[in-house]
C-alpha cells in the first residue's frame, strides 16, 4: 500500500516525525455499498503495519480514498506532536467533529416539562368521559380514574406520603394498579413497582433498600406482603374502601415539581445487589414531549400494557396513553403468556400502539400469519428492551408490505427513561444489522473511545447519552452514580452524560448500529441481567467453590443463561437454591458442574473454552406411541437439540416461556390439537404431554362446585400417584418437604392450631385414599377425625440435621393417613426448625405458596387468641377431580 502525504514515502514506512513504539489504533470506514471496512494501524518501532479487513464485495478505489482521509489526519497529528503514541492521536478533523457532536446531536430542543399529575389533570379536563383504562371487560373513564386516584392520594397524604417519600406497589395487573400509581404521584410521592411474582428475598431487598413508607397491595396479596415489615394498605379491603369513600374526590393541587422523582425502578446489579434508578417527572414528561412529533399520539390510540410494571417499558405503555387521552388496555398475566389469547385481545380491543421486545414479537408475528385480522388496527409497533434482528422480520414485510403498521426500533435503558433513539424500519433494513437510528430530539448520543473522544464513522465505541431524560441517579449509591453518570466534555457546566455500557457505531448517513455490550451486562428476552448478580447468588451456595455465568447462543436467536460451577452441589440443588432468591428470568437454563474453570495464560476466565451445555439427557426410555415420537421430535426442534427422551423435562433442558409458546404452536401444526401453556407446565415431558392429547380438543368448562357422588374419584394425577404407591408400598419418593428456621418467641399451641385451621380450609389435606370394589376414591375426613398433631421434639445442634432428614423421609400410608405431617424441633429457647411434609398426591410446587400464606394468616390470628377469618373457597380439589 503506497501512502502519499506531501511526498511519496516507502510503502509501510513511518512518517519522519516518528511513532513511539507500543501504540495501537483501530480506524474503520464504510464505503458506498455500506459494507464495513476496518483498518488497524500498529507501530513496530521504526515502521507501522497497516491491515485492511473488508467484508463483502467492496470498491478498492473507494477504500483507498477513505484511508487517505484518515491517514492524512493521523500523520498531520503526529507531525504536530512528535513522539505521540497512536492511542493518543485524534484522527478526526474539525468537520468530522462537528458532524458527530453537533449535526447528529441537536440536544438544544425546547420542550414543555411538567409533572405527571399535572398533565393527567389537563387530560381529564379535556376528555372526562373518554375511556382511560380497560381490564377484562371492565372500563373506567378519565373522570372515574381521577376520582378514585384523588381519594387514594388523600389517604396516602394522611399517612405521610409526599415529595421524595417512596411508596411501594405490589399488585397484580388490573385497574387498581393504574389508580395506585396515579394516586402516589398525585400525593407527591415516588412509586416503587414490586412484581408480586418475584421471590421473597428480592421483594424484601427492594422494600428495605427503597426505605418504603407504605406498601400498596391487594387483599389477596396482603397476608404475604404483611411479612416484610412495611405498613400495608390493601386498596380493595372493605375497611380501606369505606375509608376511601369518606374522602373528597375533588382535584388536588399539584404537590410536586418537575425535578421531584416520580418512580424508582430496580434493575440488575453487577455485584449481586440490585440498584434503584430514580426517575423524575421532568424525565418522563420530557420523553413524551420529545417523541410526540415522531408518533403524533392522541385520543385515537389504544395502547396495550403488556409488560410487568417493574420493567420500565411499562412506563411508555401506561403514561403514553394517559397523558395523551388514549386508552390503555391492561393485558392479564395469563394472556401475556399465550400468543393466541394476546392476538385475540389485540383484535377485540382494537389496539393501535403495540410495544414488544423482539423476542416476544417474533412469536406474535408467526401466530399472526394465521390470524391477520388481529393486527389490522395496529398503527405502530415499537421494539425495545433487547437487540432486534431485522432479518427476522422478513415474513412480516412479505405479508404486510408497506401497508402495515409503522415498525419502529427504539433503543433505551432505565437510566435514560425508557427510550433514547428512534429508527423507522422498512423491508430494506433486513441486512443492515440492528439499526437503532438517531437520538430522539433533545438527547445527545455519543460514540466515544476510552478517553471520551469521538470515534470515526464506522468505528465501534461505547455509547453515551446526554440530555433531559437522564435519571437523577441510583438510590442511595452515590459512588455508583458518579461512576455511570459522568461529566460531559461536550456540554455546558454541570451537564452530565450516562455511560450505557453498550457499543455502537455510526453509519455514513448518521444512523447508529448496535454492536453489543461493552461490559458483561446482557439482555435476554427483554430483561436486563447482570451475570455478576446471578454469580453472586449461585456462589453463595455452601457447596460452590467457583462460578461463572455466561450467555450462550448455541442456537441462533435463542440466548440462554448458563452457570458453570466448581464444587460439590448438584444441578437440582443449585436450581432450587437460585430459584428461591432470583426472578425466574434470571435463573440459568442449565448448571454445569466442572472440575475446574478454564483459564487463559493471563489467569482470566477463558470463556471460549467453556464446554457446550448439556441440555439433553435423552438416555431414558424411548417413545412407545406415535404421539410420543412426534412430541419428542417437536421438543428437540424447539429446543434446538439433537434428541429428547420421552421422559425429559422441557424446562430442565433450557426451555422457557417463549419457547413454550413456540412448542405449543409446533404441536398445533404437527398434531392438529390445541394444548394450553398451563398443560405444558403441568406435564413438561413428551410422555406427560402425550397423556393429555386426548383432552386437548375439548373446551374445558369453568370449574364450579357440583353435587358430589358418594365416592369421589381420583384425578388422573392422583390416580397415577396412587398406583405408584400400590406398586412401591409406602415411600418418601413423592414427598414435598419444607423446612423453616424460626428465631424468636414461638407460640407452639398457636402454631398447631394454625395447621389444623389449614387442614379444615383445604379438603385435599385431610383426604385419605380408600379402595372399594378394587377402585380408589377420595375419602374426605372431618378435621376432628384426621388424627393430626404437631410433633414436637427437643434436639441439639448436633442431632438437628439427622432429625430434619428423617422427618422429610416419612413414608405416608395414603389409605389411612392424611397427606400432611408437621414436626417442630426445639434447638434452643428461641430457636426452632419447622418441617412440613406434603405428599405430592395432595399438592405440588405451586401449592406451597397458598399453603405458606394460609399458615401465616392462621398463626397470626391464633397468636391473638382468634380464629382466622378468610373467604370460603369456591371450589376444592375434589370438585376438580
Buried (B, 14 or more C-beta within 10 A) or exposed (E): EEBEBEEEBEEEEBBEBBBBEEBEBBBBBBBEEBBBBBBBBBBEEEEBEBEBEBEEEBBEEBBBEBBEBBBBBBBBBBBEEEEBBBBBBBBBBEEBBEBBBEEBBEBEBEBEBBBBBBBBBEBBEEBBEBBBBBBEEEEBBBBBBBBBBBBBBBBBBEBEBBEEBBBBBBBBBBBBBBBBBBBBBBBBBBBBBBBBBBBEEBBBBBBEBBEBBBBBBBBBBBBBBBBBEBEBBBBBBEEBEEBBEEBEBEBBEBBBBBEBBBBBBBBBBBEBBBBBBBBBBBBBBBBBBBBBEBBEBEBEBBBBBBBBBBBBBBBBBBBBBBBBBBBBBBBBEEBBBBBBBBBBBBBEBEBBBBBBBBBBBBBBBBBBEEBEEBBBBBBBBBBBBBBBBBEBBEEBBEEBEEEBBBBBBBBBBBBBBBBBBBBEBEBEBBEBBBBBBBBBBBBBBBBBBEEBBBBBBBBBBBBBBBBBBBBBBBBEBEEBBEEBBBEBBBBEEEBBBBBBBBBBBBBEEBBBBBBEBBBBBBBBBBBBBBBBBBBBBBBEBEEBEBBBBBBBEBBEEBBBBBBBBBBEBEBEBBBEBBBEBBBEBBBBBBBBBBEEBBEEEEEEBBEEEBEEBEBBBBEEEEBEBEBBBBBBBBBBBBBBBEBBBBBBBBBBBBBBBBBBBBBBBBBBEEBEBBBBBEBBBBBBBBBBBBBBBEEBEEEEEEEEEEEBEEEBBBBEBBBBBBEBBEEEEBBEEBBBBBBEEBEEEBEEEBBBBBBBBBBBBBBBBBBBBBEEEEEBBBBBBEBEEBEBEBEBEEBEEEBBEEBBEEBBEBBBEBBEBBBBBBBBBBBEEEBBBBBBBBBBBBBEEEBBEBBBBBBBBBBBBBBEEEEBEBEEEEEBBBBEB
